Amino acid sequence: MPDRVIVTPQARALVRRLRAHYGKLLFHLSGGCCEGSAPMCFRQSDFRVGARDVLLGAIDDTPFYVGAAQFPYWAYSELTVDVTTGGGDSFSLEAPDGVRFVVRSRLFTDEEAASLPAVGSGAPA
Amino acid sequence: MPDGATRAETATTRLRTRYDNFIGGAWKAPVKGRYFTDRSPIDGSTLCEIARSDAADVDAALDAAHAARKRWGNTSPAERARLLNVIADRIDANLELLATVETRDNGKPIRETMAADVPLSADHFRYFAACIRAEEGTIGEIDHDTIAYHFREPMGVVGQIIPWNFPLLMASWKMAPALAAGNCVVIKPASDTPMSMAVLMDIVGDVLPEGVLNVVFGHGAEVGTPLARSPRINKIAFTGETTTGRQIMQYAAETIIPQTMELGGKSPNIFFADVMDHDDAFLDKALEGFALFAFNKGEVCTCPSRALVQESIFDKFIEKAVARVARIKVGDPLDPATQMGAQCSQGQMEKILGYIDVGRQEGAKCLTGGERAHPGGKCEGGFYVQPTVFYGHNKMRVFQEEIFGPVLSVTTFKDLDDAIAIGNDTIYGLGAGVWSRNINNCYRVGREIEAGRVWTNCYHVYPAHAAFGGYKQSGFGRETHKLILDHYQQTKNLLVSYSPNALGLF
């Protein structure tokens, strides 16, 4: 069964570093202008996940969400979470260190799409 | 009395290599003594160092704002207006300096900053100076002895978070009405583009009484969060993306303060067949309207990033339109001939190129562009993308997600109802454009499209005296136009009885 969210070693290492520093985290994939479409990394205590937010996957114990309105458009994409340098004035926790999380998309093949796991919703337990 | 206008103009219009925060009328080093490097997306060169602030600096700015709050709120509208006009005059007097800084920091063409960003910034201060002088409360006669007076009062101290796509203009959109209405401001410029606001404070920092306008530089997580979460702000205004918008609304829910949110769009630009009825100036204007997705390299919340072309003219129209796009001159934005400059950052460029890749994977047909641009010379160190036009259908991701770059997605429609349906098939509703020689088409589309502004036979015009803001997930509240004063004011009702007699209840 294909994962909707995969992660590069660099991004995983950064998530682990932020996790050790800040405690429990979550990702929420943004939309709209400026840093839209970037995954925002927040402390779980700093962002209330909505009942309709869609849980796409996780990086270790860090859940990865997208808003319900955006989900239909991301439903058939495999997202690779990576890190790049330079730019991004987001509220995301990594930004002050001069790096930013990014997602790269690959559309699932028809076979993969047919076997995609169901998504969950709501806040982390 | 606040009388900045009679003081000598600030002498320092040269650029500095390091900028602190502007708090309480003076430059203050960040409490932790940290700075970050601001670079130009034109060539990757270093522009300056900027204060990397945190919660302690936000607190200092809030202290200063609260100390100034009562006096500024009680300053007469005429005096507040006079000082805003001084700021406008100083911006105009430093047009070239500010435009150059803005272009170097953001990458947008100098011809745009000289003609739009900077002059419009000055004009917004003048506009709200005029509005506040002309504003009146109301008196309602409830009955012969009972009168309802309505006064407009400032909110108090407001927080404002500015995006990086129009650093000076978006700051002016937010500062001018807030200050005109008698509020004190703590403002956070975007960390990608802080320099024009820093230079502006060198130019106008002496105009307002100390503490009325405070600028705290730094990153969203370190400055934006403590500002938005503070129980000492009475209102928060934000322009940016949806997740952070939601986060700020959650903070505002904790402190029960009002917000305005501008969160982006995926604006349709609708071209009816009759635009090609004649080969004339109007057709030329419409073709320019098609190409306006490249304005500010597409880094505009209202970018007309979806073009809907009536199918009966599609082949003829798209041939001319794509040719127009292919002529756009991409290069060094400091060159006055350049029409499209550098994307704001490497990360932004990578995101745009990622979406171009998504469009190809989805099967959208690339009609022009589709690659990173390499203008050569010093610009090789910068972040450029070719103006790109895709042909596809409205369910594709490149039609639904805001790319915030020079990427246009084109599709066709059959008739007026189809145009409206496709135009509204988006989660956003910030802007739209409609082009037709038929006023009924224009009016019907204009009324049926769920968006805050429908440009009709024009696009990307931003006068102060026209309201701007979103429907749906583009946010709420309005900016520009005098009605935004409502967002920065409380309504005080005095309900007065002039009767000497008891009610007779007890």
Chai-1 contact restraints between the chains, C-beta under 6 A:
chainA,res_idxA,chainB,res_idxB,connection_type,confidence,min_distance_angstrom,max_distance_angstrom,comment,restraint_id
A,H28,B,T243,contact,1.0,0.0,6.0,A-B,restraint_1
A,S30,B,E241,contact,1.0,0.0,6.0,A-B,restraint_2
A,S30,B,T242,contact,1.0,0.0,6.0,A-B,restraint_3
A,S30,B,T243,contact,1.0,0.0,6.0,A-B,restraint_4
A,G31,B,T242,contact,1.0,0.0,6.0,A-B,restraint_5
A,G32,B,E241,contact,1.0,0.0,6.0,A-B,restraint_6
A,G32,B,T242,contact,1.0,0.0,6.0,A-B,restraint_7
A,G32,B,L263,contact,1.0,0.0,6.0,A-B,restraint_8
A,G32,B,G264,contact,1.0,0.0,6.0,A-B,restraint_9
A,G32,B,E402,contact,1.0,0.0,6.0,A-B,restraint_10
A,C33,B,G264,contact,1.0,0.0,6.0,A-B,restraint_11
A,C33,B,C301,contact,1.0,0.0,6.0,A-B,restraint_12
A,C33,B,E402,contact,1.0,0.0,6.0,A-B,restraint_13
A,C33,B,F404,contact,1.0,0.0,6.0,A-B,restraint_14
A,C34,B,P163,contact,1.0,0.0,6.0,A-B,restraint_15
A,C34,B,G240,contact,1.0,0.0,6.0,A-B,restraint_16
A,C34,B,E241,contact,1.0,0.0,6.0,A-B,restraint_17
A,E35,B,E241,contact,1.0,0.0,6.0,A-B,restraint_18
A,G36,B,E241,contact,1.0,0.0,6.0,A-B,restraint_19
A,G36,B,G264,contact,1.0,0.0,6.0,A-B,restraint_20
A,G36,B,E402,contact,1.0,0.0,6.0,A-B,restraint_21
A,S37,B,E401,contact,1.0,0.0,6.0,A-B,restraint_22
A,M40,B,T243,contact,1.0,0.0,6.0,A-B,restraint_23
A,F47,B,Q247,contact,1.0,0.0,6.0,A-B,restraint_24
A,R48,B,Q250,contact,1.0,0.0,6.0,A-B,restraint_25
A,A69,B,I427,contact,1.0,0.0,6.0,A-B,restraint_26
A,A69,B,Q473,contact,1.0,0.0,6.0,A-B,restraint_27
A,Y73,B,R397,contact,1.0,0.0,6.0,A-B,restraint_28
A,Y73,B,Q400,contact,1.0,0.0,6.0,A-B,restraint_29
A,T84,B,G347,contact,1.0,0.0,6.0,A-B,restraint_30
A,T84,B,E350,contact,1.0,0.0,6.0,A-B,restraint_31
A,G86,B,S345,contact,1.0,0.0,6.0,A-B,restraint_32
A,G86,B,Q346,contact,1.0,0.0,6.0,A-B,restraint_33
A,G86,B,G347,contact,1.0,0.0,6.0,A-B,restraint_34
A,G87,B,D192,contact,1.0,0.0,6.0,A-B,restraint_35
A,G87,B,S345,contact,1.0,0.0,6.0,A-B,restraint_36
A,G87,B,Q346,contact,1.0,0.0,6.0,A-B,restraint_37
A,G87,B,G347,contact,1.0,0.0,6.0,A-B,restraint_38
A,G87,B,Q348,contact,1.0,0.0,6.0,A-B,restraint_39
A,G88,B,G347,contact,1.0,0.0,6.0,A-B,restraint_40
A,D89,B,W164,contact,1.0,0.0,6.0,A-B,restraint_41
A,D89,B,A190,contact,1.0,0.0,6.0,A-B,restraint_42
A,D89,B,S191,contact,1.0,0.0,6.0,A-B,restraint_43
A,D89,B,D192,contact,1.0,0.0,6.0,A-B,restraint_44
A,D89,B,G220,contact,1.0,0.0,6.0,A-B,restraint_45
A,S90,B,G220,contact,1.0,0.0,6.0,A-B,restraint_46
A,F91,B,G220,contact,1.0,0.0,6.0,A-B,restraint_47
A,F91,B,A221,contact,1.0,0.0,6.0,A-B,restraint_48
A,F91,B,G224,contact,1.0,0.0,6.0,A-B,restraint_49
A,F91,B,T225,contact,1.0,0.0,6.0,A-B,restraint_50
A,F91,B,T244,contact,1.0,0.0,6.0,A-B,restraint_51
A,L93,B,A221,contact,1.0,0.0,6.0,A-B,restraint_52
A,A95,B,H219,contact,1.0,0.0,6.0,A-B,restraint_53
A,P96,B,H219,contact,1.0,0.0,6.0,A-B,restraint_54
A,P96,B,A221,contact,1.0,0.0,6.0,A-B,restraint_55
A,P96,B,E222,contact,1.0,0.0,6.0,A-B,restraint_56
A,R100,B,G347,contact,1.0,0.0,6.0,A-B,restraint_57
A,R104,B,G354,contact,1.0,0.0,6.0,A-B,restraint_58
A,S105,B,V358,contact,1.0,0.0,6.0,A-B,restraint_59
A,L107,B,Q361,contact,1.0,0.0,6.0,A-B,restraint_60
